[in-house]
Amino acid sequence: GPGGGRGGGGGGGAEGEAGGKRPAMLYLHGGGLIFGDARQDDAFVRSVVKRLGITVASVQYRCAPQHPFPTPLDDAEEAFIWLAAQPSVDPERVVICGNSAGGNLAAALCQRLHARGAAVRPCFQVLTYPMLDNRSAEGSGPHDDKFRIWDRASNALGWGHYLQGCDWADPPPFSVPARADDTSGLPPAWIGVGDLDLFYPECDAYARRLRIAGVEADLVRVGGAYHGFETVDPEA
């Protein structure tokens, strides 16, 4: 897409899908909303294509500080619309998947498309240790010395760049998924996070909010795991 949009991807397919259309997944990489690349998780993307035989598109979205909110989310939306419109893709079966900052964009895009009443929306959201709440960048906590890879200072940097020009205490809709007024009507969610991750409390809280709003949400807590643990130990 213009200035951002789609990155690498892969395809595969099961024979016998109705009309030749198959499910697809839109993948959004991590990087604190300030760095990262669509190619950084190619191994994961390729494994999904190989195991599930679906089409996967990985998004090269533009990042803050050069491109703060809403540009990264706009790029994600453009890529989703493009993927769902591909002749080989069943638009009713497009999953959105993101890790860390990508989880923010995935959750936010589900909220935005639902609020707009969009004709085509993700059928499922896969959020891996998603970056959901700017309030976790504030203050300090008893476990701050245990956070690896992404700590409170890193979080403040990422959110600060993403929300530049916004009211931190009352950010615009869809910029901070955890602060959404309404979470009803969203697609079912799978949320995975380690209990030594700075984001664990906000992930747990978001899963609870989804369930209270009538949305199916499965929170998988990984004991002893820190942020991005599987990138350090791929066997994890």
Order of alpha helices (4+ residues) and beta strands (2+ residues): beta-beta-alpha-beta-alpha-beta-alpha-beta-alpha-beta-alpha-beta-alpha
